[in-house]
């Protein structure tokens, strides 16, 4: 029968004891150290120490092979080991905000560079959020979405060398604001949809310039703000805005877009809209 000490001995202690016994057995076979003095005695001790170190190193190597074997197991897309031995999540992918597209203001026009530093930083942070949302929700035909340094509401989409101006605005407009009906005149085509919360949104595609190209716009009311999103054509190549009414209405229903609108409605990044009577 084992002793009380044997019953309560943990596996780790037993392993250490076995390694120590193996070291002692191996070094016991070495010839006894001669009664030498000085450097000779030191050399003999170093020899015995090297043997002990070699044995210990072998044990550690076996342990290291076990760890290496677990690390070499195939991983799934989530970064989890298939065997469940190691569960290390893959680091989240993130990309740093890109610098804005510089647009030189016209004479007498102000830009974001004229804002106080704190306000400019706040607006740039909102732009970066907007870029992420718009990039994920607009169709691929719009291309890579970037912010500009001219206005918080001005963005660009670039695809195959063509640049499409994007205007995204969440602007306070007062409690008495009423939406105008979308009239299908002069080639304009309208479509409406109900967003979460019963919000009525309108999308319209209309000819602009000489009527050879079209612009697509989205508009609705949220809280105390007028919300609009417009994608313009690429004039140089005579290419219409590469987005449809249905695509903009689907974007408007997306939770990420509505969360962005909610943020801007609660903490506006634009000045309140002034409505001129009869305008």
N, C-alpha and C positions, 0 to 999 in steps of 0.2 A: 504493500500500500504506500502511496506517495505521502510525503510529508505535507504539513500545512503550507510550507513554502512552495512546494511543487504545485499545489492546487491553485494558488493565487498568482503563480508566475505568469506574466503576460508574454505573448509570442515574441515581441521585440526583444525582451530580456533573454529569452531562450536562444534566439539567433545570435545575440552578442556573445553569449556564453559558448556556443558551439564554435564560433569563429576564434574566440580566445583559446579554446582547447586545441583547435587545429594548429594555431600558431605555436602553442607550447610543444605539441607533439613533433612538429617539423624542426623546430630549433633544438629540441632535446637530442636529435640525432647528430647534431654538429659536435665535432670534437671539443673537449673542454679547452677553455682558453689557457694557454701556458702562462706561467707566472712571469710575465714580462712587465716591463715598466714602460712608462712614457708612451711613445708613438705606437709601439707594437700592441699594447693593451687597447689603446683607442681604436686601432685598425680592426681588432677582433670584435669589439663592440659594434663598430659600424657595420661589419659583415652580418652579425646577427640581426641588427636593426633593419638591414636591407631585405633579409629574408622575411621578417615579419611584415615589412611594408609591401613586399610582393604578394603575400597571401591576402593581406587586406585589400590590395588593389584589385586582386582577382574577384573578391566578393563584391566590391563596388562596381566592377565591370559588368558582372551578371545583373546587378540591380539596374545599371544604366541601360543594358540591353532590353530589360523589361519595359522601362520608360520609353525607349526609342521605338519598341514594337507598338506600344499604344499610340505614339505620335504618328506612326506610319499608317494607321488604319485609314481607310477611305472616308471622306467626309461628304455630307450632303450639302445641298445648296444653302442651308441655314447655318452651316459651320459646325453642326453637331457630329460627333464621331458616331459611325454606324453602330458600333458595339456598345455605346453608352459609357465606355470607360472614361472618356474625356469629353466634356461638354463645354467647349469654348466657342462663344458666339463670334462670328466674323465681325470685324470693326465696321461701323456704319459708314457708308460712302457719302461723302459730302464734298461739295465744291465751293471754293471761296467766291464771294460776289465779284463779278466782273466789273472793270471800270466802265463808266458811262460813255456813251457816244457823245462826242463834243459837237454842239451846234452853236455856231456863232450868232449871238443875238443881233437883230437889226438895229440900226440907230434909234435910240430912245427906248428900246425894249430891255427889260430887266431879265436876269437869269437866276438860277439857283446860287450862283457864285456871289450874288449880291446879298444873300440872306445872312443873318447872324449865324455863327458857327453851330450853335446848339440846334437851331431850327433847320438848318441845312442837313445836319446829321439825322435829325428825326425824319425829314422827308426822304433822305436817301435810304434809310432803313425800311421805310414803307415801300419805296420803289423796288428794293431788293426782294421783299416779300411778294410784291405784285409780279415781278419777273418770274419767280418760281411758279406761281399759280397759273399765270397766263401761258407759260411754256408748257405746262402739263396739260392744259385744257384746250388750248387752241389747236386746230388741225396742223399736221406736219407741213402742209402746204404754205403756212405762214413763215416757217423757218425758225431760225434762232432769234429769240426775243431778248432785247437789250433795253436798258433804261437810257435816258439822255440827261445831260446836265443843264438843259434849257428850262424845263418845267417838270414838276412832279407828275403831271398828267400825260407827259409825252414819252412814247416808247417807239421802238422800231423792231420789225421782223425782217430777217434777211434770208433769202433762199435763192440759190443758183444765181447769185450776183444781183438779184433784184431786192430792193428795199421797200417795205410797206410800212407806212406810218400808222402807228397805233395810238389812239387817244383813249385813255382810261380815266374817268373822272367820277369822284364821289363828292359832290359839292353841296354844302348846306344851301337850302333854298327857301326856308321859312315854312310855316305850317299851312299857309294858304295856297301852296302850289298845287296846280291841277295839271294833269297830263293832257297833252293835245292828242286828238285822234290821228291815226296814221291813214292818210289818204292815198289810195292807189291812183295817182295821177302822174302824167308825164313819165311813164315808164317805171314808176316806183312800185315795188311789190312788198306787201306787208304780211306779217304773220305774228300771232299773239299766243302766249302760253301763260299758265298760272304756275307761279313758283311756290315753294314751301311757305306756309304762312298766309296763303291766299293773295300774294303779290302778283299783280298783272304786269307782264313784261311784253314789250313790242320789239320785234326785229324788222328791219327794212333794208332792202337793197334798191339803190337808186342810181340812175345814170348821172355822172358829173362831167365837168369840163365840157367837151364838145358832144357828150352823149355817147362816146365810143367805149368808155369804161365805166364800171360801177363801183360804188362804195357800199359797204355793209355796216349797219349800225344797230346797236341794242340800247334800249332805254327802259327804265322803270323807276319807281319811287321806293325808297327804303328809309324808314324812320323820318328824319328831318332833312334827308338829302335826295338830290336828283342824281341818279346813277346812269352813266352812259359809257359805252364801249364802241369805238368806231375803228374799222380797218379800211385804209385808203388804198387806191390802186397805185401801181408803179407807172408813172406817166411816161418815162423815157422809152419803155418797151411796150407801152399801150396795153398793160396787163391789169385786168380788173382785180379787185380785192379777192384773194383766194380763200374766201370763207362764205358760207351760206347762212341764211336766216335760221335754219334748223340747227346748225352748229353753234351759233351764238346763243340760241335759246337753251340748248343742252348745257352749255357752259354756265349760263345764269342759274341753272338749277343745282349745280355742283356745290356741295357743302363747303369746299375750300374757297370757292369764289365768294359765296355768301358770307363766310367768316371774315374774309378780307374787306368786304363792303361794310360789315358790321363794325369792324375796327375803325375804318375811316369815318363812319357816321358818328361814332362815339368820341373820336379824337380827330377832328377834321385836319387834313393837310392842305386844303384849299380854302380860299376866302368865300364868304357867303355870296351866292348869286344875286345880282340885282336885276330885277325885272322892270323894264321900262314900260309904262302903260301904253298900250297900242302898238308895242314893238313885237 
